[in-house]
Amino acid sequence: MAKDSTAKPVYILGISCYYHDASAALLKDGVVVAAAEEERFTRKKHDTSFPLHAARYCLESQGIAITDVSYVGFYEKPFLKMERVLSQHLEMFPRSLKTFLSAVPSWISEKLRVPKAIRRKLGHKKGVLFVEHHLAHAASAFLVSPFSEAAIVTVDGVGEWTTTTYGVGRGNDLTLLKEIVFPHSIGLIYSTITAYLGFSVNNSEYKVMGLAPYGNMNPDTNEYYHKLRRVVDIKEDGSYRLDMSYFTYHYADRMPSGKLCALLGGPATKKGAEMAKRHQDIAAAVQLLTEEILTKILIHVRKETKQENIVLAGGVALNSVYNGKILRKTGFRRIWIQPNASDGGTSIGVASYIHHMLLGNKRGYVMRDAYLGPSFTTTEIKGFLDKRGIKYSEFKNEKEMIENTAKLIYGNAVVGWLQLGMEWGPRALGARSILANPCNPEAKELLNTKVKHREKFRPFAPAVCEDDALTYFDCDEPIPEPTDFMLMVYPVRKKWQKAIPSVTHVDGSGRLQTVRREQNPRYYDLIKAFGKLSGVPILINTSFNIRGEPIVCTPHDAYKCMMGTGIDYLVMDRFLVCREDNPKDMWDSEKYAED
Amino acid sequence: MSQGTALAFLKGCREGMHLFGQNIALIINTILLTAVYVLGVGMTSLIAKMAGRHFLETRMKKGEKESYWKDLNLGKKAVDEHYRQF
């Protein structure tokens, strides 16, 4: 039956907050029309607070009021989570006093009052639908994936009780079949080692992943891997259990126990300390352990579900180093991961769950790009530049813009790039990016020290047009779609490693982003234009922010970031701003750079 | 004293009182929550432990089980069940 074109659209708002990466997402008749994380508006990285700004943006982007929204969904069941927290205190009394005192006030004031917060802050008078955390994760991946059938695996730190699940999705339905529950968690092992290495938890796990290739990635000879293996009992079906005497996260705020520190040969590393060979080997060990567990899980899930497609969700699904190995190691033929696979992405999950599973609507939407955040018109950007008295120039046309920007990058300038809607998820994908020349051997150090103010060991990502990717990278074929979201690491082909030193990691790999023209034509054309000049159609693409800050959202954020760093030019829509032309607004961001 | 100085003084007083109130609230909360923790959580925990009840599976005995997967079967439920927070 044809759909009545005059029928009012059904809007569903998904909300995720109060743990990390608060976000809001809006579905219109099953299509994700807007989604954003709260941190981009409040400028507090990993902001946990109620996503008021993000929700307002979602509504304003469609020109609707909250009264037009039919359903509001929340990404977990707060009382089930409270039950788990209480169980931790009951089990660990009296050692959990400190965390009890710090955690309980927020439970009383906000976490158990979600409907009230939604009613008061958004004015939503109807009820709120609550969906289990891992169900929201699973829905956030499968229901927006290109697959009609797939196996589903969700792995994160912890939801209510669950830390790892697997199941199957078919059509507009999915079921999670098995689980592993708290305190046993791959995500929390990784976070514990992150804390042990002096990095911040729920923020810097990707740094450990970047550090690992500097260490010994051979499981036979890495002594720390063998030590960590004692901490976990892993079954052939991938299920696992931790020896909790090595951990304290179930009752304290510091994660490795004294026993784990002794096992790893010393106390936890101080924040900001230099990473020695030992630290690199420990990072390699936890990466190896994670890969071993995940491989066993995925092989088991493939066997149990007999599916050829796999979708992954949860924070562990952001482990792009492992993601690039999945198809070669596990027997699955196709893979899908949503660009915001971590908790932030569950707002899309809960909204999709309501639309497809509760309301019974068929699927018709696939997330092909991640530009779901705020965008700015030419008039708005010009208005900002004029109002602030910023010196700028305007390109005459698209061709001039692309060619001149490519020339600037080829001349080793660092360019801030603000186009389209802001990216959904933790990766900059050519809408809020800093771009540079990957052929310049100095580019990595320049970006790490003068622009991003971050650790020297951290690699930069290459952006390449999808049709050129196989020339330069040893990708799976056909190239998996999550590569578009910078979620897969693949080897750089040996022949090209020396040509693009700034995006080739120490182990010869690159966390590439493939770009299809239909996703972002300007970005695609820019990469091609740069290729004509340099002979290598690849750009360095790193997130448009300084360390410790969220990625920029508005033209104001972008301009401020440029003026505080070593970014030479800013291209916003068709406008070019040169840092040197605006000395009055220069400032030094280095002292503000922190995790 | 100029009007500006007076306003700055009043603003300082207001901020000071606010900070004072926050500190008092923190102290009272800490005392009350410690009492709840010791009497509520502590007593329940002790009684449960005496009865052999555990709230978390914190012990690992290698070879104890063939698999650690637990049945979940979590999928579509009635709409009403989703209005509950548990």
Interface residues (C-beta under 8 A of the other chain):
Chain A: G73 K77 P78 F79 L80 E83 L86 S87 Q88 H89 L90 E91 M92 F93 P94 L97 F100 L101 V104 P105 L112 V114 G127 V128 L129 F130 V131 E132 H134 L135 T162 T165 G167 D173 L174 T175 L176 L177 K178 E179 I180 V181 F182 P183 H184 D233 K235 D237 S239 Y240 R241 L242 D243 M244 H250 I354 M357 L358
Chain B: N29 T30 L33 T34 V36 Y37 V38 V41 G42 T44 S45 L46 A48 H54 F55 L56 E57 T58 R59 M60 K62 K65 E66 S67 Y68 W69 K70 D71 L72 N73 L74 G75 K76 V79 H82 Y83 R84 Q85 F86
